[in-house]
Amino acid sequence: DCTRSLVGSEMCIRDRSNAVLTGFRFVEYLNDNPNTTYDVLATEAGVTKARVCQMIALCKRLPSEITDYLMDTDDPETLSFFTERRLRPLTLMATNDEKITRFNEMIEAINID
């Protein structure tokens, strides 16, 4: 569900159901408003500055194979499993191959349950 729209904008920038989508919306908002800071965005979105940083990190540090998968799925179980908190360790891995391998293991784990 969408929790807040920006003043003067139709775009909902915070979607609780898809962490990657939220991150990309934050990036898009910053690109459309180049003088805006993370602090202003955080206030507008109703989150902390740290949360803005975390969500944007998903977009910048995860390979497109992962972000595309999460952007293209509408499966509620998958989206509720892949929270920012679960994805965050992937952003810290050294290579994209490591990230993709671990992500695929996570997908297998939820498909087994």
C-alpha positions in Angstrom: 0.0 0.0 0.0 1.1 3.5 -0.8 1.7 5.5 2.4 2.3 9.0 1.3 2.3 11.1 -1.8 4.5 14.1 -2.3 3.1 17.6 -2.1 2.3 18.7 -5.6 3.0 15.3 -7.1 0.8 12.5 -8.1 3.6 10.0 -7.6 3.5 7.9 -4.5 7.1 7.5 -3.5 6.8 5.0 -0.7 5.4 1.6 -1.4 5.6 -0.7 1.6 5.1 -3.8 -0.6 8.2 -3.4 -2.8 11.5 -2.2 -1.4 13.2 -1.9 -4.7 10.4 0.1 -6.3 10.5 2.5 -3.3 14.2 2.9 -3.8 13.8 3.7 -7.5 11.0 6.2 -6.7 13.3 7.9 -4.2 16.0 8.1 -6.9 13.5 9.4 -9.5 12.3 12.0 -7.1 15.9 13.2 -6.4 16.6 13.3 -10.2 13.5 15.3 -10.8 14.3 17.6 -7.9 18.1 18.1 -8.1 18.2 20.7 -5.2 16.4 18.3 -2.8 18.4 16.7 -0.1 17.9 13.3 1.5 16.6 15.1 4.6 13.8 16.8 2.6 12.9 13.6 0.8 12.8 11.7 4.1 10.4 14.3 5.5 8.2 14.2 2.4 8.1 10.4 2.4 7.6 10.2 6.2 10.7 8.1 6.8 14.2 8.8 8.3 17.1 10.0 6.3 18.8 6.6 7.1 15.8 4.8 5.5 16.2 6.9 2.4 19.8 5.9 2.2 19.0 2.2 2.7 16.3 2.2 0.0 18.5 4.0 -2.5 21.4 1.6 -1.8 19.2 -1.2 -3.1 19.0 0.5 -6.5 22.6 1.4 -6.6 24.3 -1.7 -5.3 22.1 -4.6 -6.5 22.6 -5.9 -10.0 19.9 -5.4 -12.5 19.1 -9.1 -12.5 17.8 -8.8 -9.0 16.2 -5.4 -9.2 14.4 -6.3 -12.5 13.1 -9.5 -11.0 11.7 -7.7 -8.0 10.3 -4.9 -10.1 8.6 -7.3 -12.5 6.9 -9.6 -9.9 3.6 -9.0 -8.4 3.6 -12.0 -6.2 2.7 -10.8 -2.7 4.6 -13.6 -0.9 7.8 -12.8 -2.8 7.4 -9.1 -2.2 6.7 -9.5 1.5 9.8 -11.8 1.8 12.2 -9.5 0.0 12.2 -6.6 2.4 15.0 -4.0 2.5 16.3 -5.7 5.6 16.6 -9.0 3.9 18.2 -7.5 0.7 20.7 -5.3 2.6 23.3 -8.0 3.1 23.4 -8.5 -0.6 24.4 -4.9 -1.1 27.5 -5.5 0.9 28.8 -8.5 -1.1 31.9 -7.9 -3.2 30.7 -9.1 -6.6 27.5 -9.2 -8.6 27.9 -12.9 -9.1 27.9 -13.4 -5.3 24.8 -11.3 -5.0 23.0 -13.1 -7.7 23.9 -16.5 -6.3 22.7 -15.6 -2.8 19.5 -14.1 -4.2 18.8 -17.3 -6.2 19.3 -19.3 -3.0 16.8 -17.0 -1.2 14.3 -17.6 -4.0 14.7 -21.3 -3.8 14.2 -21.2 0.0 10.9 -19.4 -0.3 9.7 -21.7 -3.1 10.5 -24.8 -0.9 8.5 -23.5 2.1 
